[in-house]
Amino acid sequence: MSGESTSLRDNALAAFRRGAGDAAALLTQALEAAPHDGALLIAEAEALAEAGVDAPFARLEAMLGQAPDWISGHQALARLKSEFGHPDPLATIEAALRKLGLHPSLWHAYLGLLAGRERFAEAADHAAQLQRTVGAVPELLLLEARYAGLAGDAGRGRALLGQVPAGTFDYAYQCARNALQRGAVEEAVAALDAEPAKRGDGARLWALREVSWRASGDARHTWLMGHDALVAGFALDLAPAQRSAMCEALRTLHKARAAPPSQSVRGGTQTRGALHLRAEPLLQELFAGFAAKLATYCAQLTGLPPDHPLGDMGAQPAQITASWSVRLTSGGHHVPHLHDTGRVSSACHLALPEGAGAGEGALELGRPPADMALALAPLAVIDPQPGRLILFPSFLYHGTTPFGTGERLSAVIDAG
């Protein structure tokens, strides 16, 4: 790719991330110079879909016809079709599988897409079918066990895990989660203890430690969560008219018809990420306020043990790594989930349904996902307040309770 083409590409993608009005035109121009560039093709498809253009995915689909093994292209197309209400979001990758046959990476992606649509039993059965062709590969056994457990068949998952070598990547996590799905808390603790805990372990491992230690009465839970500064709320001091204008700015970005698959949103929509990079002055002002409160939050973490998963965050302010908005409508809520794009997560409620009853639309921190057989109440239940930012560790499962009618509009950051 020439220097001029590279500059066109970078400018077009930056304009897309900023939400610039000429982003779609710049992407089209860049694609004329680099017609096979995957990032440009995906960005153009999303920009055209947001603009309401007919057949927004035509160029992306054409490229997938030429390159049926393009994994990220299939994943993007399936997501965009789901979000914008197009039929048969998995048809293109299924056609590619029929064409390519036994393509391990493509099958892995397809299983993930099925699971993202909560078609866990199908994903598990496909993993089993693949093993009948290629043999009991440890990675496939783990996938089958994972999806079987999420489908409600933890016994099948346990039997499969018994065939997996202990050193296999992700083995400890899957064994612990399977144990929690069966209500075997001490077994989950033992599975997690089989590998030394490290500060840099991802959110999902620390999340399993949190619920396992809490359910078993392990003293390490106090070491992990016994710090008042870990969950903190900050008023953004927004005037009503200012907050109303920010809400309107965010509403214009909710152009999809449904939430992205594999996300926690039920009954609403979610914008694409990196809102903190957008050019609108109101959004820049909003996320500058988030950054200031984030710095205050991090400064309050200086007393954490050095080996705590957030133990080094008091040394310098964290940086925003991802940002988006969620708009829930009548009956909408989030199922318990984690974020994997930072170590600190958040919720800031900007518009709330009028007349909501006590506990409706509340933020719950620490309630385990439904597949775990744990009778654990949330660690905290926080009633939303307009213009208030809640910051908490990303390793805490979190979700929200449904509400009756109206709109619940929020902006979210992850930081690390």
Phi, psi and omega per residue, in radians:
M1 nan 2.288 -3.114
S2 -1.253 2.900 3.103
G3 -1.061 -0.670 3.128
E4 -1.139 -0.732 3.125
S5 -1.120 -0.705 3.118
T6 -1.082 -0.743 3.126
S7 -1.113 -0.748 3.080
L8 -1.029 -0.781 -3.127
R9 -1.078 -0.887 -3.092
D10 -1.087 -0.732 -3.141
N11 -1.141 -0.695 -3.122
A12 -1.170 -0.771 -3.138
L13 -1.186 -0.656 3.087
A14 -1.119 -0.704 3.105
A15 -1.119 -0.667 3.099
F16 -1.109 -0.789 -3.136
R17 -1.137 -0.618 -3.138
R18 -1.330 -0.274 -3.055
G19 1.343 0.498 -3.118
A20 -1.148 2.563 -3.089
G21 -1.130 -0.449 -3.129
D22 -1.711 0.278 -3.062
A23 -1.062 -0.788 -3.095
A24 -1.086 -0.734 3.126
A25 -1.138 -0.709 3.122
L26 -1.145 -0.679 3.107
L27 -1.118 -0.742 3.108
T28 -1.072 -0.751 3.118
Q29 -1.104 -0.748 3.136
A30 -1.135 -0.620 3.140
L31 -1.221 -0.461 3.057
E32 -1.108 -0.584 3.121
A33 -1.484 -0.489 -3.097
A34 -2.423 1.280 -2.990
P35 -1.178 -0.225 -3.126
H36 -1.850 0.192 -3.094
D37 -1.316 2.038 -3.042
G38 -1.118 -0.769 -3.127
A39 -1.078 -0.699 3.112
L40 -1.153 -0.730 -3.135
L41 -1.090 -0.749 -3.131
I42 -1.188 -0.771 3.134
A43 -1.108 -0.721 3.124
E44 -1.101 -0.754 3.133
A45 -1.028 -0.745 3.136
E46 -1.205 -0.728 3.125
A47 -1.093 -0.727 3.128
L48 -1.185 -0.664 3.101
A49 -1.123 -0.731 3.117
E50 -1.122 -0.542 -3.140
A51 -1.435 -0.105 3.122
G52 1.355 0.374 -3.133
V53 -1.244 2.502 3.056
D54 -1.144 2.520 3.110
A55 0.839 0.993 -3.066
P56 -1.199 -0.333 -3.026
F57 -1.791 0.213 -3.017
A58 -1.035 -0.819 -3.090
R59 -1.215 -0.656 3.100
L60 -1.120 -0.762 3.128
E61 -1.143 -0.668 3.122
A62 -1.095 -0.715 3.117
M63 -1.144 -0.682 3.103
L64 -1.161 -0.489 3.022
G65 -1.160 -0.600 3.114
Q66 -1.429 -0.555 -3.087
A67 -2.224 1.279 -3.042
P68 -1.172 -0.162 3.120
D69 -1.693 0.223 3.134
W70 -1.398 1.692 -2.982
I71 -1.123 -0.927 -3.064
S72 -1.128 -0.494 3.065
G73 -1.155 -0.760 3.087
H74 -1.094 -0.769 -3.120
Q75 -1.095 -0.736 3.140
A76 -1.157 -0.779 -3.124
L77 -1.088 -0.767 3.131
A78 -1.084 -0.724 3.123
R79 -1.128 -0.829 -3.080
L80 -1.151 -0.696 3.102
K81 -1.082 -0.706 3.119
S82 -1.144 -0.816 -3.083
E83 -1.132 -0.649 -3.032
F84 -1.780 0.254 2.964
G85 1.301 0.455 3.092
H86 -1.517 2.546 -3.069
P87 -1.272 2.759 2.999
D88 0.898 1.075 -3.078
P89 -1.116 -0.382 -3.119
L90 -1.760 0.091 -3.055
A91 -1.082 -0.668 -3.064
T92 -1.221 -0.749 3.127
I93 -1.247 -0.556 3.079
E94 -1.168 -0.659 3.055
A95 -1.126 -0.675 3.110
A96 -1.129 -0.669 3.109
L97 -1.146 -0.669 3.089
R98 -1.135 -0.580 -3.111
K99 -1.349 -0.744 -3.013
L100 -1.631 -0.294 3.133
G101 1.215 -2.206 -3.044
L102 -1.431 1.548 3.112
H103 -2.073 1.749 -2.966
P104 -0.941 -0.826 -3.086
S105 -1.149 -0.666 3.139
L106 -1.184 -0.710 3.088
W107 -1.124 -0.712 3.113
H108 -1.041 -0.758 3.108
A109 -1.113 -0.715 -3.125
Y110 -1.127 -0.732 3.095
L111 -1.064 -0.701 3.100
G112 -1.112 -0.668 3.114
L113 -1.181 -0.683 3.053
L114 -1.074 -0.807 -3.121
A115 -1.113 -0.639 3.118
G116 -1.082 -0.375 3.080
R117 -1.752 0.263 3.131
E118 1.051 0.520 3.041
R119 -1.672 1.017 -2.991
F120 -1.157 -0.716 -3.114
A121 -1.097 -0.713 3.092
E122 -1.095 -0.749 3.139
A123 -1.074 -0.750 3.125
A124 -1.103 -0.739 -3.119
D125 -1.181 -0.651 3.076
H126 -1.125 -0.704 3.099
A127 -1.080 -0.695 3.101
A128 -1.134 -0.711 3.141
Q129 -1.123 -0.683 3.105
L130 -1.086 -0.635 3.136
Q131 -1.176 -0.501 3.077
R132 -1.190 -0.325 3.119
T133 -1.643 -0.776 -3.008
V134 -1.885 -0.128 -3.109
G135 1.742 3.023 -3.064
A136 -1.393 1.262 3.119
V137 -1.226 2.308 -3.093
P138 -0.914 -0.725 -3.118
E139 -1.111 -0.654 3.107
L140 -1.258 -0.640 3.064
L141 -1.056 -0.746 3.113
L142 -1.102 -0.742 3.135
L143 -1.116 -0.784 3.128
E144 -1.076 -0.750 3.122
A145 -1.088 -0.754 -3.137
R146 -1.056 -0.884 -3.058
Y147 -1.256 -0.582 3.072
A148 -1.088 -0.758 3.112
G149 -1.089 -0.734 3.123
L150 -1.195 -0.437 3.082
A151 -1.418 -0.061 3.110
G152 1.760 0.093 -3.128
D153 -1.945 1.250 -3.120
A154 -1.162 -0.499 3.100
G155 -1.100 -0.769 3.069
R156 -1.060 -0.741 3.117
G157 -1.061 -0.730 -3.130
R158 -1.094 -0.753 -3.135
A159 -1.097 -0.684 3.136
L160 -1.187 -0.703 -3.134
L161 -1.120 -0.474 3.089
G162 -1.150 -0.247 3.125
Q163 -1.719 -0.014 -3.041
V164 -1.701 2.284 3.074
P165 -1.058 2.464 -3.018
A166 -1.074 -0.469 -3.095
G167 -1.472 -0.005 -3.087
T168 -1.116 2.450 3.124
F169 -0.963 2.318 3.081
D170 1.359 0.102 -3.083
Y171 -1.111 -0.817 -3.090
A172 -1.082 -0.743 -3.139
Y173 -1.081 -0.839 -3.084
Q174 -1.154 -0.641 3.091
C175 -1.127 -0.744 -3.140
A176 -1.142 -0.770 -3.125
R177 -1.143 -0.715 3.095
N178 -1.064 -0.722 3.105
A179 -1.063 -0.727 3.119
L180 -1.176 -0.581 3.067
Q181 -1.130 -0.456 3.102
R182 -1.674 0.014 -3.108
G183 1.331 0.248 -3.113
A184 -1.606 1.379 -2.982
V185 -1.145 -0.815 -3.114
E186 -1.104 -0.603 3.073
E187 -1.125 -0.672 3.096
A188 -1.124 -0.746 3.117
V189 -1.055 -0.765 -3.138
A190 -1.117 -0.698 3.124
A191 -1.098 -0.725 3.131
L192 -1.219 -0.608 3.141
D193 -1.280 -0.199 3.139
A194 -1.156 -0.382 3.082
E195 -2.105 2.351 -3.114
P196 -1.039 2.370 3.084
A197 -1.266 2.363 3.118
K198 -2.212 2.541 -3.128
R199 -0.971 -0.618 -3.081
G200 -1.457 0.065 3.062
D201 -1.023 2.559 -3.099
G202 -1.152 2.936 -3.090
A203 -1.029 -0.639 -3.031
R204 -1.241 -0.566 3.059
L205 -1.189 -0.785 3.103
W206 -1.140 -0.539 3.098
A207 -1.131 -0.727 3.098
L208 -1.162 -0.668 3.069
R209 -1.072 -0.752 -3.116
E210 -1.013 -0.921 -3.070
V211 -1.250 -0.606 -3.139
S212 -1.194 -0.806 3.124
W213 -1.119 -0.676 -3.141
R214 -1.177 -0.781 -3.101
A215 -1.172 -0.533 -3.098
S216 -1.613 -0.094 -3.077
G217 1.283 0.367 -3.121
D218 -1.181 2.333 -3.110
A219 -1.101 -0.344 -3.139
R220 -1.154 -0.325 3.106
H221 -1.136 -0.639 3.081
T222 -1.127 -0.696 3.076
W223 -1.046 -0.668 -3.077
L224 -1.379 -0.769 -2.959
M225 -2.042 -0.022 -3.069
G226 -1.460 0.846 -3.113
H227 -2.377 2.023 -3.047
D228 -1.028 -0.516 -3.035
A229 -1.279 -0.200 -3.057
L230 -1.166 -0.577 3.093
V231 -2.059 2.073 -3.044
A232 -2.496 2.543 3.094
G233 -2.015 2.513 -3.091
F234 -2.390 2.197 3.025
A235 -1.321 2.333 -3.134
L236 -1.512 -0.084 3.099
D237 0.982 0.851 3.113
L238 -1.644 2.269 3.022
A239 -1.151 2.600 -3.114
P240 -0.916 -0.744 -3.135
A241 -1.172 -0.629 3.122
Q242 -1.169 -0.795 3.125
R243 -1.126 -0.693 3.113
S244 -1.071 -0.710 3.123
A245 -1.160 -0.671 3.083
M246 -1.110 -0.684 3.100
C247 -1.065 -0.771 3.129
E248 -1.104 -0.686 3.109
A249 -1.090 -0.699 3.131
L250 -1.240 -0.689 -3.117
R251 -1.035 -0.601 -3.134
T252 -1.144 -0.320 -3.128
L253 -1.560 -0.198 3.141
H254 -1.520 1.381 -3.052
K255 -1.745 -0.267 3.122
A256 -1.297 2.819 3.120
R257 -1.655 -0.308 -3.098
A258 -2.587 2.835 3.105
A259 -1.254 2.712 3.071
P260 -1.073 2.438 3.037
P261 -1.020 2.671 3.123
S262 1.318 0.002 3.086
Q263 -1.648 3.017 -3.012
S264 -1.534 -0.148 -3.007
V265 -1.261 2.295 3.020
R266 -2.215 2.067 3.138
G267 1.409 0.838 3.132
G268 3.137 -2.923 -3.131
T269 -2.298 2.811 3.135
Q270 -2.378 2.318 3.119
T271 -1.299 2.910 2.965
R272 -1.216 2.881 -2.988
G273 -1.405 -3.057 3.086
A274 1.136 0.640 3.080
L275 -1.099 -0.458 -3.135
H276 -1.190 -0.190 3.098
L277 -1.674 -0.057 -3.075
R278 -1.257 2.809 -2.989
A279 -1.559 -0.269 -3.067
E280 -1.077 2.222 -3.106
P281 -0.984 -0.670 3.141
L282 -1.106 -0.682 3.126
L283 -1.277 -0.647 3.061
Q284 -1.063 -0.695 3.117
E285 -1.145 -0.739 -3.140
L286 -1.072 -0.833 -3.061
F287 -1.352 -0.412 2.975
A288 -1.131 -0.659 3.051
G289 -1.124 -0.689 3.078
F290 -1.067 -0.788 -3.093
A291 -1.080 -0.665 3.134
A292 -1.150 -0.756 3.120
K293 -1.205 -0.588 3.083
L294 -1.081 -0.716 3.107
A295 -1.087 -0.716 3.094
T296 -1.113 -0.751 3.125
Y297 -1.027 -0.851 -3.108
C298 -1.085 -0.663 3.138
A299 -1.099 -0.471 3.136
Q300 -1.407 -0.093 -3.117
L301 -1.653 0.151 -3.042
T302 -1.124 -0.368 -3.112
G303 -1.539 0.052 -3.120
L304 -1.236 2.616 3.046
P305 -1.019 2.526 -3.059
P306 -1.091 -0.464 3.138
D307 -1.630 0.094 3.043
H308 -1.152 2.576 -3.114
P309 -1.024 -0.365 3.045
L310 -1.953 0.331 -2.973
G311 -1.152 -0.351 -3.123
D312 -1.818 0.081 -3.014
M313 -1.404 -0.252 3.082
G314 -1.343 -0.218 -3.081
A315 -1.249 -0.589 3.115
Q316 -2.742 2.637 -3.107
P317 -1.028 2.427 3.061
A318 -1.238 2.792 3.102
Q319 -1.866 2.502 3.071
I320 -1.154 2.200 -3.107
T321 -1.870 -0.362 3.134
A322 -2.778 2.703 3.135
S323 -2.787 2.520 -3.127
W324 -2.815 3.104 3.100
S325 -2.239 2.567 3.084
V326 -2.161 2.323 3.065
R327 -2.112 1.924 3.090
L328 -1.733 2.494 3.063
T329 -2.068 -3.043 -2.950
S330 -0.734 2.148 -3.131
G331 1.417 -0.017 -3.068
G332 -1.246 2.698 3.114
H333 -2.908 3.021 2.993
H334 -1.920 2.356 2.961
V335 -1.374 2.729 3.135
P336 -0.989 2.359 -3.030
H337 -2.779 3.080 3.079
L338 -2.234 2.826 2.982
H339 -1.942 2.445 -3.099
D340 -1.994 0.285 -3.110
T341 -1.902 0.328 3.104
G342 -3.123 -3.109 3.082
R343 -1.895 -0.222 3.059
V344 -2.140 2.311 3.095
S345 -2.048 3.081 -2.975
S346 -2.780 2.982 2.915
A347 -2.671 2.317 3.034
C348 -2.283 2.020 -3.093
H349 -1.587 2.178 -3.076
L350 -1.919 -0.524 3.045
A351 -2.391 2.379 -3.082
L352 -2.217 2.634 3.123
P353 -1.130 2.399 3.129
E354 -1.275 2.452 3.058
G355 1.261 0.332 3.122
A356 -1.129 2.434 3.125
G357 -1.344 2.989 3.124
A358 -1.020 2.278 3.106
G359 1.468 -0.141 3.128
E360 -1.374 2.328 3.138
G361 1.226 0.326 -3.095
A362 -1.332 2.635 3.035
L363 -1.533 2.165 3.113
E364 -1.903 2.195 3.102
L365 -1.918 2.141 3.052
G366 1.724 0.058 3.050
R367 -1.397 2.175 -3.112
P368 -1.198 2.774 3.065
P369 -1.077 2.796 -3.020
A370 -1.151 -0.414 -3.098
D371 -1.290 -0.264 -3.129
M372 -1.554 2.265 -3.112
A373 -1.472 1.161 -3.077
L374 -2.192 2.232 3.102
A375 -1.604 1.070 -3.114
L376 -1.869 2.218 3.014
A377 -1.361 2.826 3.061
P378 -1.054 2.620 3.010
L379 -1.204 -0.559 -3.137
A380 -2.619 2.480 3.010
V381 -2.144 2.054 -2.996
I382 -2.047 2.018 3.057
D383 -1.228 2.303 -3.082
P384 -1.228 2.523 3.046
Q385 -2.240 2.345 -3.108
P386 -1.029 2.287 3.089
G387 1.347 0.313 3.123
R388 -1.941 2.245 -3.134
L389 -1.731 2.182 3.067
I390 -1.849 2.220 3.108
L391 -2.046 2.455 -3.075
F392 -2.788 2.852 -3.139
P393 -1.132 2.455 3.137
S394 -1.160 -0.274 3.141
F395 -1.436 0.019 3.068
L396 -1.556 2.130 2.971
Y397 -1.012 2.435 3.138
H398 -2.579 2.637 3.113
G399 -2.795 -3.030 3.117
T400 -2.337 2.783 3.098
T401 -1.567 2.625 3.111
P402 -1.160 2.781 3.025
F403 -2.275 2.961 -3.032
G404 -1.289 -1.542 -3.106
T405 -2.139 2.798 3.093
G406 1.976 -2.704 -3.038
E407 -2.357 2.414 3.034
R408 -2.177 1.863 -3.057
L409 -1.926 2.234 -3.097
S410 -2.369 2.775 2.981
A411 -2.125 2.533 -2.958
V412 -2.369 2.482 2.956
I413 -2.236 2.655 2.804
D414 -1.979 2.647 -3.120
A415 -2.533 2.699 3.136
G416 -2.863 nan nan
